[in-house]
Amino acid sequence: MRGEKRIHSRFDKAFPVMIGSELYGDGYAIARNVSAGGILVEMSYAPPLGTIVTVHFQHARGDDGLDEIVARAEVKHHHYLNFREQGQASGESASARAIGMRFIEFVDAGDPVRKDTLH
């Protein structure tokens, strides 16, 4: 078994995030694994390796407001997961696509992202 190479502790909790890209548009994803250095998300599409995206962490407040943290991240890995759901008697398998991203910087949610930094 190889040693753990991660330098940041991970937060393993499933929650929705929005992934934004100039070329590929905005879409919702499920964050599965977050650390100070990056994030693993399940997405319906896989932006090419090296693509810079924005990750929007959003939380609804009780006053109908929305708190948001925005990070810029680089797509570093594509993962294709094949699995069988527990209790699935038919023997059919399912699959999911996961994308590993490295955080580049956190930005103010109100600041526009410079187009020359996007892919």
N, C-alpha and C positions, 0 to 999 in steps of 0.2 A: 504494500500500500504506500503510495507516495505521500509526502508530507504536505501539510496545508501551506499554500503560498500566499494566502490573503493577509493583508496587513490591517484591514479594517473589520471590526465586528459587524455581523449582518443582522438585520431585522427581518425575520421571516414571517410575513403576514400578508395575506392577499387583500388588495384594495385597488380601486380604479384610479387610473391616471390618464391624462390626455397627452398624446405624443403629437407634436406639430413639426411639419417639415415644409419648407418652401416648395420643393418639387413634388412631394407625395401627399400634401394636405394634412389635415388634422384627423386623428382617430383615437378612439378610446382603447386602452389596453389594461391588462390586469398586472399590477406590480406584484411580484412574488418574493422578491429578495432585494432589500435596499441596504446599502452601507454608505459611509461617508465618501467612498471612492466611486460608487456606481450603482447600477440597478439592473435587475433581470425582469423583463416583462414578457407576458404572453400577448402576441399581436396577431392579427389576421393576415398581415403582410410583413415582409422583411426588407426594410430599407437596405441598400447595399452597404457592405463594410466600408467604414470611413465616413459615412454620412453623418452630418451634424444635425441634431434634432433638438427641439425644446421639450422638456418634460414638465408638465403642469400638475403639481400636487394641489388639489382643491379640496376645501372643506366648507360645507354650508354652516353658517352661524344661525343661531336662533332668531336673529332679527332680519331674516331673509337676505343677509349679506353673504359674501363669499370670501373666505381667506384663501390666499394662493401663494405657493412657493414655486418659482420657476428656475429650472436648471437647464443649461446647455450641456449636451452629452454627445459623445461619438459612439457610433455603432461599432463594436469590437468583435462580437461573436454572433453566430446564428446557431441555434439549437433546435433540432427536430425531435420531439418527444413522442414515442409510441407507448401506449399503455392500455390496460384493460381496467375498466372501472370495477371496483369491488362489488360483488354481488351480481355481476353481469353474467347470466347463465348461458347466453348464446355463443360465447366464445369470440365475439366480435371485438376487435381492438379499436381504440380511438387514437387520435394524435393531436398535438398542439405544436405551435411554433413559438419559441422563446428567443428573445433578443437580449444579449448582454451589452450594456452600454457603460462607458466610463464618463463620469462627470468631468466637465471642463471648467465650468464656473456656474455660480448661482447669480441670477440677475434679478433686479427689481421687477415685479410683475407688471408695472406700468411702463417700463422702458422698452422701446422698440429694439428688436434684434437686428444688428447690422447685416444687410444682405450679403456683403462680401465675406462673411464668416460662415455662410450656409452652403451646403452642397445639394 
